[in-house]
């Protein structure tokens, strides 16, 4: 998908692009043409699983804000901590993400459009009542199956039940829908890792998904855990394994259902609308940004010149709506798999990402209570990284936790570093390998869109100011994840300056001690003989 071109201040290696400037998409230049994408949703009822997740929230918000004539959005929501699903939906709409659409339409209006149906994709019958299933059968014409566990280290059995069996059950319900026009399965571009250049087509799964489901249903948790590594084989985690199995289930329905597979890449915080920089979790780049910004992460084993494929979540959602419109309009199902990716047009190295994030936090928006001045680097040698992990992660963590224990506070840093270490085990595989994705089918989609649609559902090549984007991400992380108010920024800047001085003093003292002992050693070696 030719979705995104990124430009940054001070990062000339990103490249020069003949791209559409953001200001050319301003209201002044957009002609008043019909929004056919919004019109394609008019009067239709949708069923969304995973609507309370990161991607799901942004999808629901975009539909409510830009497609006001949608008849109904049914959300499959499970009971959580004793909360009724409808209560959970109301709480979801309290999130700052929905402030714009609530001002636009009113809170009561969007609650009338969205209806929570109690259910759980991990339960054999989806945990849905027969009445709720009948509502879906009788009314729904478009299904978005987004529900999945995105934990890479999830236990195999749980991942199979959620990602694979859950998909099978949703497909069975979809086959019973009387009005169904499109079933969309949201997969991932990183689910066939043995193929380095992926095209928009199905690939053979690593195993028969039906047999895997059956095996997980009769095996005990202990037995599954004991054979997990053997089952996965060369696949590094349960996420990639189960998503590839789920894709195979969808492919089986190509002859009987209007089903399609969308493969977004690494979904990152919002770029443009409705709230730049917004995310609701610390997965992926946001977690690295926070960890490095707090001075906790100081070394990574990573090919610094390599790159990942990133896609802001609002661009991913725009692409989902555009693809839906194309299928509903043309009824052409020749291409069933679509890549929602960006690396064909832009390759931002891991080194550039790290340096830019560090510069923003050090100079613009420091975080509160940093443990140490942000620093460190990526290592291309695993042994050097291992030594640095001991010196810069574990030894300081143990010393600080010991001090906290002596002061009768609960130790935290060793626990944090255990979580970081597990995250590194996943990150290192992706950071030290490279994949490329063909996304040529979206060129046709872009040509179909008029100016109004290009403005509202941006999937064009847009110049993004990376400094501005990282600032927005950092600001949202401060406000909505770390709960650090804006009025604490001046104090955070002062604290950062103090930590800078401490960092320099400690390094100078350490270097002095090292030189002293080296001098003593050399003196004894040359003059005491």
MARLUMSE-350128 format. One record per residue (C-alpha): residue number from 1; x, y, z. Coordinates in steps of 0.1 Angstrom, whole numbers. Layout:
// residues N
[atom NUM, [X, Y, Z]];
...
END
This chain:
// residues 529
[atom 1, [0, 0, 0]];
[atom 2, [15, 33, -10]];
[atom 3, [4, 49, 21]];
[atom 4, [30, 69, 38]];
[atom 5, [62, 88, 32]];
[atom 6, [80, 102, 62]];
[atom 7, [103, 131, 64]];
[atom 8, [122, 143, 94]];
[atom 9, [143, 173, 105]];
[atom 10, [179, 161, 105]];
[atom 11, [173, 127, 90]];
[atom 12, [182, 131, 53]];
[atom 13, [186, 94, 47]];
[atom 14, [148, 90, 47]];
[atom 15, [149, 101, 11]];
[atom 16, [132, 126, -12]];
[atom 17, [97, 117, -24]];
[atom 18, [74, 131, -50]];
[atom 19, [46, 131, -25]];
[atom 20, [14, 149, -19]];
[atom 21, [20, 176, 6]];
[atom 22, [-3, 177, 36]];
[atom 23, [-13, 213, 29]];
[atom 24, [-26, 203, -5]];
[atom 25, [-52, 183, 13]];
[atom 26, [-64, 213, 32]];
[atom 27, [-101, 223, 32]];
[atom 28, [-93, 251, 9]];
[atom 29, [-83, 228, -20]];
[atom 30, [-108, 200, -15]];
[atom 31, [-136, 201, -39]];
[atom 32, [-171, 194, -27]];
[atom 33, [-175, 160, -42]];
[atom 34, [-197, 132, -28]];
[atom 35, [-182, 111, -1]];
[atom 36, [-190, 77, -16]];
[atom 37, [-172, 58, 11]];
[atom 38, [-195, 72, 38]];
[atom 39, [-225, 66, 15]];
[atom 40, [-216, 29, 11]];
[atom 41, [-221, 24, 49]];
[atom 42, [-255, 42, 49]];
[atom 43, [-283, 20, 63]];
[atom 44, [-260, -9, 69]];
[atom 45, [-255, -27, 102]];
[atom 46, [-219, -38, 112]];
[atom 47, [-206, -64, 136]];
[atom 48, [-171, -58, 151]];
[atom 49, [-151, -81, 173]];
[atom 50, [-121, -66, 192]];
[atom 51, [-139, -32, 192]];
[atom 52, [-125, -23, 226]];
[atom 53, [-89, -29, 215]];
[atom 54, [-64, -3, 201]];
[atom 55, [-73, -7, 164]];
[atom 56, [-109, -15, 172]];
[atom 57, [-114, 18, 192]];
[atom 58, [-100, 39, 163]];
[atom 59, [-121, 20, 138]];
[atom 60, [-153, 26, 158]];
[atom 61, [-145, 63, 163]];
[atom 62, [-138, 68, 126]];
[atom 63, [-171, 51, 116]];
[atom 64, [-191, 72, 140]];
[atom 65, [-174, 104, 130]];
[atom 66, [-172, 100, 92]];
[atom 67, [-201, 77, 84]];
[atom 68, [-231, 92, 103]];
[atom 69, [-257, 72, 83]];
[atom 70, [-246, 38, 97]];
[atom 71, [-277, 21, 110]];
[atom 72, [-261, 1, 138]];
[atom 73, [-227, -11, 151]];
[atom 74, [-228, -42, 171]];
[atom 75, [-198, -48, 193]];
[atom 76, [-189, -82, 208]];
[atom 77, [-178, -74, 243]];
[atom 78, [-170, -98, 271]];
[atom 79, [-177, -94, 308]];
[atom 80, [-146, -80, 325]];
[atom 81, [-142, -77, 362]];
[atom 82, [-179, -81, 367]];
[atom 83, [-187, -51, 344]];
[atom 84, [-216, -54, 320]];
[atom 85, [-206, -50, 283]];
[atom 86, [-228, -20, 278]];
[atom 87, [-212, -3, 308]];
[atom 88, [-178, -11, 293]];
[atom 89, [-189, 6, 260]];
[atom 90, [-199, 37, 279]];
[atom 91, [-166, 38, 297]];
[atom 92, [-148, 33, 264]];
[atom 93, [-166, 64, 250]];
[atom 94, [-153, 84, 280]];
[atom 95, [-118, 81, 265]];
[atom 96, [-104, 113, 251]];
[atom 97, [-102, 95, 217]];
[atom 98, [-140, 100, 214]];
[atom 99, [-142, 137, 224]];
[atom 100, [-144, 150, 188]];
[atom 101, [-172, 127, 177]];
[atom 102, [-191, 133, 210]];
[atom 103, [-190, 171, 203]];
[atom 104, [-200, 164, 168]];
[atom 105, [-229, 140, 174]];
[atom 106, [-236, 139, 211]];
[atom 107, [-228, 111, 235]];
[atom 108, [-264, 99, 235]];
[atom 109, [-264, 96, 197]];
[atom 110, [-234, 74, 195]];
[atom 111, [-246, 52, 223]];
[atom 112, [-278, 47, 203]];
[atom 113, [-258, 36, 173]];
[atom 114, [-234, 13, 192]];
[atom 115, [-248, -18, 209]];
[atom 116, [-227, -42, 230]];
[atom 117, [-235, -79, 227]];
[atom 118, [-222, -100, 255]];
[atom 119, [-197, -126, 242]];
[atom 120, [-162, -140, 242]];
[atom 121, [-143, -155, 212]];
[atom 122, [-124, -178, 235]];
[atom 123, [-156, -197, 245]];
[atom 124, [-167, -226, 223]];
[atom 125, [-201, -210, 215]];
[atom 126, [-188, -174, 216]];
[atom 127, [-206, -170, 249]];
[atom 128, [-235, -153, 230]];
[atom 129, [-271, -158, 237]];
[atom 130, [-293, -173, 209]];
[atom 131, [-312, -140, 207]];
[atom 132, [-280, -120, 201]];
[atom 133, [-268, -144, 175]];
[atom 134, [-302, -140, 157]];
[atom 135, [-297, -102, 157]];
[atom 136, [-264, -107, 139]];
[atom 137, [-280, -132, 114]];
[atom 138, [-309, -110, 106]];
[atom 139, [-293, -75, 104]];
[atom 140, [-255, -75, 98]];
[atom 141, [-241, -70, 63]];
[atom 142, [-204, -62, 72]];
[atom 143, [-182, -80, 97]];
[atom 144, [-148, -68, 110]];
[atom 145, [-131, -96, 129]];
[atom 146, [-104, -77, 148]];
[atom 147, [-104, -97, 181]];
[atom 148, [-70, -113, 188]];
[atom 149, [-44, -116, 215]];
[atom 150, [-14, -95, 204]];
[atom 151, [9, -108, 231]];
[atom 152, [38, -124, 213]];
[atom 153, [46, -145, 244]];
[atom 154, [10, -157, 249]];
[atom 155, [6, -194, 260]];
[atom 156, [0, -215, 229]];
[atom 157, [-33, -229, 241]];
[atom 158, [-48, -195, 249]];
[atom 159, [-35, -180, 216]];
[atom 160, [-50, -209, 196]];
[atom 161, [-84, -205, 213]];
[atom 162, [-85, -168, 208]];
[atom 163, [-68, -163, 174]];
[atom 164, [-77, -195, 157]];
[atom 165, [-108, -211, 172]];
[atom 166, [-123, -177, 177]];
[atom 167, [-119, -170, 140]];
[atom 168, [-135, -203, 131]];
[atom 169, [-165, -196, 153]];
[atom 170, [-170, -161, 139]];
[atom 171, [-168, -175, 104]];
[atom 172, [-195, -200, 112]];
[atom 173, [-217, -172, 125]];
[atom 174, [-210, -152, 93]];
[atom 175, [-221, -181, 71]];
[atom 176, [-255, -179, 88]];
[atom 177, [-259, -141, 81]];
[atom 178, [-287, -135, 57]];
[atom 179, [-275, -100, 45]];
[atom 180, [-237, -105, 46]];
[atom 181, [-219, -86, 19]];
[atom 182, [-183, -86, 34]];
[atom 183, [-164, -105, 60]];
[atom 184, [-131, -88, 69]];
[atom 185, [-104, -106, 88]];
[atom 186, [-77, -83, 102]];
[atom 187, [-45, -103, 102]];
[atom 188, [-9, -91, 103]];
[atom 189, [18, -86, 76]];
[atom 190, [42, -104, 99]];
[atom 191, [25, -138, 100]];
[atom 192, [44, -157, 73]];
[atom 193, [79, -150, 86]];
[atom 194, [97, -176, 65]];
[atom 195, [89, -156, 34]];
[atom 196, [110, -124, 30]];
[atom 197, [90, -108, 2]];
[atom 198, [53, -112, 7]];
[atom 199, [28, -106, -21]];
[atom 200, [-10, -101, -17]];
[atom 201, [-20, -138, -18]];
[atom 202, [-27, -166, 7]];
[atom 203, [2, -187, 19]];
[atom 204, [1, -223, 32]];
[atom 205, [-3, -225, 70]];
[atom 206, [23, -242, 92]];
[atom 207, [-3, -269, 102]];
[atom 208, [-39, -278, 97]];
[atom 209, [-58, -253, 118]];
[atom 210, [-87, -277, 125]];
[atom 211, [-63, -303, 139]];
[atom 212, [-45, -278, 160]];
[atom 213, [-78, -266, 175]];
[atom 214, [-88, -302, 182]];
[atom 215, [-55, -310, 199]];
[atom 216, [-56, -279, 221]];
[atom 217, [-91, -288, 232]];
[atom 218, [-82, -322, 247]];
[atom 219, [-46, -315, 258]];
[atom 220, [-40, -302, 293]];
[atom 221, [-22, -269, 298]];
[atom 222, [9, -286, 311]];
[atom 223, [12, -309, 281]];
[atom 224, [7, -280, 257]];
[atom 225, [34, -260, 275]];
[atom 226, [58, -289, 273]];
[atom 227, [55, -293, 235]];
[atom 228, [51, -256, 226]];
[atom 229, [86, -251, 212]];
[atom 230, [83, -282, 191]];
[atom 231, [49, -272, 177]];
[atom 232, [62, -237, 168]];
[atom 233, [93, -250, 151]];
[atom 234, [111, -221, 134]];
[atom 235, [83, -197, 141]];
[atom 236, [95, -174, 169]];
[atom 237, [62, -168, 188]];
[atom 238, [26, -179, 192]];
[atom 239, [12, -147, 177]];
[atom 240, [27, -153, 142]];
[atom 241, [19, -190, 144]];
[atom 242, [-18, -186, 153]];
[atom 243, [-24, -157, 129]];
[atom 244, [-12, -177, 100]];
[atom 245, [-35, -206, 111]];
[atom 246, [-64, -182, 113]];
[atom 247, [-57, -169, 78]];
[atom 248, [-60, -204, 65]];
[atom 249, [-95, -207, 80]];
[atom 250, [-106, -175, 61]];
[atom 251, [-90, -188, 29]];
[atom 252, [-112, -219, 31]];
[atom 253, [-143, -197, 29]];
[atom 254, [-133, -178, -2]];
[atom 255, [-157, -199, -23]];
[atom 256, [-186, -196, 1]];
[atom 257, [-183, -162, 17]];
[atom 258, [-175, -127, 6]];
[atom 259, [-144, -128, 28]];
[atom 260, [-111, -109, 26]];
[atom 261, [-79, -107, 46]];
[atom 262, [-62, -74, 55]];
[atom 263, [-26, -75, 67]];
[atom 264, [-16, -43, 85]];
[atom 265, [21, -40, 95]];
[atom 266, [33, -26, 128]];
[atom 267, [4, -4, 139]];
[atom 268, [17, 27, 157]];
[atom 269, [-1, 57, 174]];
[atom 270, [-24, 81, 155]];
[atom 271, [-7, 104, 130]];
[atom 272, [-35, 129, 122]];
[atom 273, [-71, 124, 134]];
[atom 274, [-88, 126, 157]];
[atom 275, [-59, 130, 183]];
[atom 276, [-23, 130, 170]];
[atom 277, [0, 107, 190]];
[atom 278, [-28, 88, 208]];
[atom 279, [-25, 52, 218]];
[atom 280, [-39, 31, 247]];
[atom 281, [-10, 8, 254]];
[atom 282, [28, 5, 257]];
[atom 283, [32, -23, 231]];
[atom 284, [57, -18, 204]];
[atom 285, [75, 15, 197]];
[atom 286, [56, 34, 225]];
[atom 287, [70, 10, 251]];
[atom 288, [105, 15, 238]];
[atom 289, [100, 52, 238]];
[atom 290, [89, 52, 275]];
[atom 291, [116, 27, 286]];
[atom 292, [144, 46, 269]];
[atom 293, [130, 80, 280]];
[atom 294, [129, 68, 317]];
[atom 295, [166, 58, 314]];
[atom 296, [158, 22, 320]];
[atom 297, [165, 7, 285]];
[atom 298, [202, 14, 276]];
[atom 299, [212, -13, 253]];
[atom 300, [195, -33, 225]];
[atom 301, [207, -60, 202]];
[atom 302, [196, -47, 169]];
[atom 303, [208, -41, 133]];
[atom 304, [208, -4, 134]];
[atom 305, [206, 0, 96]];
[atom 306, [176, -23, 93]];
[atom 307, [140, -10, 92]];
[atom 308, [105, -21, 102]];
[atom 309, [72, -14, 84]];
[atom 310, [51, 10, 104]];
[atom 311, [16, 22, 99]];
[atom 312, [-2, 49, 120]];
[atom 313, [-34, 34, 133]];
[atom 314, [-56, 61, 117]];
[atom 315, [-41, 53, 83]];
[atom 316, [-47, 16, 88]];
[atom 317, [-84, 24, 96]];
[atom 318, [-87, 47, 66]];
[atom 319, [-74, 18, 45]];
[atom 320, [-99, -6, 60]];
[atom 321, [-128, 17, 52]];
[atom 322, [-115, 23, 16]];
[atom 323, [-111, -14, 10]];
[atom 324, [-146, -21, 23]];
[atom 325, [-160, 6, 0]];
[atom 326, [-142, -9, -30]];
[atom 327, [-155, -44, -23]];
[atom 328, [-191, -32, -16]];
[atom 329, [-191, -11, -47]];
[atom 330, [-174, -33, -73]];
[atom 331, [-183, -67, -59]];
[atom 332, [-149, -77, -74]];
[atom 333, [-133, -104, -52]];
[atom 334, [-104, -113, -75]];
[atom 335, [-79, -100, -49]];
[atom 336, [-88, -113, -15]];
[atom 337, [-56, -103, 4]];
[atom 338, [-46, -67, 9]];
[atom 339, [-14, -54, 25]];
[atom 340, [-17, -23, 46]];
[atom 341, [20, -14, 47]];
[atom 342, [43, 15, 40]];
[atom 343, [79, 2, 36]];
[atom 344, [77, 2, -2]];
[atom 345, [77, 40, 0]];
[atom 346, [96, 47, 31]];
[atom 347, [124, 30, 50]];
[atom 348, [132, 46, 84]];
[atom 349, [160, 27, 101]];
[atom 350, [159, 16, 137]];
[atom 351, [188, 40, 143]];
[atom 352, [168, 69, 131]];
[atom 353, [138, 60, 152]];
[atom 354, [159, 56, 184]];
[atom 355, [179, 89, 178]];
[atom 356, [148, 109, 170]];
[atom 357, [129, 95, 201]];
[atom 358, [159, 103, 223]];
[atom 359, [162, 138, 209]];
[atom 360, [125, 146, 215]];
[atom 361, [126, 134, 251]];
[atom 362, [159, 150, 260]];
[atom 363, [152, 184, 244]];
[atom 364, [115, 188, 242]];
[atom 365, [93, 166, 264]];
[atom 366, [112, 148, 291]];
[atom 367, [93, 123, 313]];
[atom 368, [89, 126, 350]];
[atom 369, [110, 107, 375]];
[atom 370, [137, 94, 350]];
[atom 371, [159, 67, 367]];
[atom 372, [189, 79, 347]];
[atom 373, [198, 102, 319]];
[atom 374, [186, 86, 286]];
[atom 375, [215, 71, 268]];
[atom 376, [229, 38, 255]];
[atom 377, [230, 25, 220]];
[atom 378, [221, -4, 198]];
[atom 379, [246, -33, 196]];
[atom 380, [254, -54, 166]];
[atom 381, [273, -79, 186]];
[atom 382, [252, -102, 209]];
[atom 383, [281, -107, 234]];
[atom 384, [287, -69, 238]];
[atom 385, [249, -65, 243]];
[atom 386, [249, -92, 269]];
[atom 387, [278, -75, 288]];
[atom 388, [261, -41, 286]];
[atom 389, [228, -56, 298]];
[atom 390, [246, -68, 330]];
[atom 391, [264, -36, 335]];
[atom 392, [237, -11, 326]];
[atom 393, [205, -30, 334]];
[atom 394, [208, -57, 360]];
[atom 395, [235, -43, 383]];
[atom 396, [219, -8, 387]];
[atom 397, [185, -25, 390]];
[atom 398, [197, -48, 419]];
[atom 399, [214, -19, 436]];
[atom 400, [183, 4, 434]];
[atom 401, [160, -25, 445]];
[atom 402, [183, -32, 474]];
[atom 403, [181, 5, 485]];
[atom 404, [143, 4, 481]];
[atom 405, [141, -27, 502]];
[atom 406, [163, -11, 529]];
[atom 407, [139, 19, 529]];
[atom 408, [109, -5, 532]];
[atom 409, [96, 3, 497]];
[atom 410, [87, -26, 473]];
[atom 411, [115, -33, 448]];
[atom 412, [105, -27, 412]];
[atom 413, [134, -24, 388]];
[atom 414, [144, -61, 387]];
[atom 415, [107, -70, 379]];
[atom 416, [107, -43, 352]];
[atom 417, [139, -56, 336]];
[atom 418, [125, -92, 336]];
[atom 419, [96, -78, 315]];
[atom 420, [120, -59, 293]];
[atom 421, [141, -90, 288]];
[atom 422, [110, -109, 276]];
[atom 423, [102, -80, 253]];
[atom 424, [137, -80, 239]];
[atom 425, [135, -117, 230]];
[atom 426, [106, -108, 207]];
[atom 427, [120, -75, 194]];
[atom 428, [154, -89, 185]];
[atom 429, [140, -114, 160]];
[atom 430, [121, -87, 141]];
[atom 431, [149, -61, 144]];
[atom 432, [175, -84, 130]];
[atom 433, [155, -97, 101]];
[atom 434, [141, -79, 71]];
[atom 435, [108, -83, 52]];
[atom 436, [93, -65, 23]];
[atom 437, [57, -63, 13]];
[atom 438, [41, -59, -21]];
[atom 439, [10, -37, -20]];
[atom 440, [3, -28, -56]];
[atom 441, [-34, -34, -54]];
[atom 442, [-39, -2, -34]];
[atom 443, [-27, 19, -64]];
[atom 444, [-60, 10, -80]];
[atom 445, [-79, 19, -49]];
[atom 446, [-63, 54, -47]];
[atom 447, [-72, 61, -83]];
[atom 448, [-108, 53, -76]];
[atom 449, [-110, 80, -48]];
[atom 450, [-121, 116, -54]];
[atom 451, [-106, 147, -36]];
[atom 452, [-132, 146, -8]];
[atom 453, [-125, 110, -1]];
[atom 454, [-87, 115, -2]];
[atom 455, [-90, 142, 24]];
[atom 456, [-112, 123, 48]];
[atom 457, [-96, 88, 44]];
[atom 458, [-60, 96, 38]];
[atom 459, [-40, 67, 23]];
[atom 460, [-19, 89, 0]];
[atom 461, [18, 95, 3]];
[atom 462, [20, 123, 28]];
[atom 463, [51, 141, 41]];
[atom 464, [51, 136, 79]];
[atom 465, [73, 157, 101]];
[atom 466, [88, 130, 123]];
[atom 467, [98, 154, 150]];
[atom 468, [63, 167, 152]];
[atom 469, [49, 131, 152]];
[atom 470, [73, 119, 180]];
[atom 471, [64, 150, 201]];
[atom 472, [27, 141, 197]];
[atom 473, [34, 105, 207]];
[atom 474, [55, 115, 237]];
[atom 475, [29, 141, 249]];
[atom 476, [1, 115, 246]];
[atom 477, [22, 90, 264]];
[atom 478, [28, 115, 292]];
[atom 479, [-9, 125, 295]];
[atom 480, [-28, 93, 290]];
[atom 481, [-5, 64, 298]];
[atom 482, [19, 77, 324]];
[atom 483, [-7, 102, 338]];
[atom 484, [19, 130, 339]];
[atom 485, [2, 164, 336]];
[atom 486, [16, 190, 313]];
[atom 487, [23, 214, 342]];
[atom 488, [50, 189, 353]];
[atom 489, [71, 194, 321]];
[atom 490, [92, 223, 335]];
[atom 491, [101, 203, 366]];
[atom 492, [109, 173, 344]];
[atom 493, [133, 195, 324]];
[atom 494, [151, 205, 355]];
[atom 495, [153, 169, 367]];
[atom 496, [167, 159, 333]];
[atom 497, [194, 185, 336]];
[atom 498, [203, 172, 371]];
[atom 499, [205, 136, 357]];
[atom 500, [227, 148, 329]];
[atom 501, [252, 162, 354]];
[atom 502, [250, 131, 375]];
[atom 503, [255, 109, 344]];
[atom 504, [286, 129, 334]];
[atom 505, [301, 129, 369]];
[atom 506, [296, 92, 374]];
[atom 507, [311, 84, 340]];
[atom 508, [341, 107, 347]];
[atom 509, [347, 91, 381]];
[atom 510, [344, 56, 367]];
[atom 511, [368, 65, 338]];
[atom 512, [392, 80, 364]];
[atom 513, [392, 49, 385]];
[atom 514, [397, 27, 355]];
[atom 515, [426, 48, 343]];
[atom 516, [441, 49, 378]];
[atom 517, [441, 11, 381]];
[atom 518, [453, 7, 346]];
[atom 519, [482, 31, 354]];
[atom 520, [491, 12, 385]];
[atom 521, [491, -21, 366]];
[atom 522, [513, -7, 339]];
[atom 523, [537, 9, 365]];
[atom 524, [541, -24, 383]];
[atom 525, [546, -42, 351]];
[atom 526, [573, -19, 337]];
[atom 527, [591, -5, 368]];
[atom 528, [588, -32, 395]];
[atom 529, [608, -58, 375]];
END
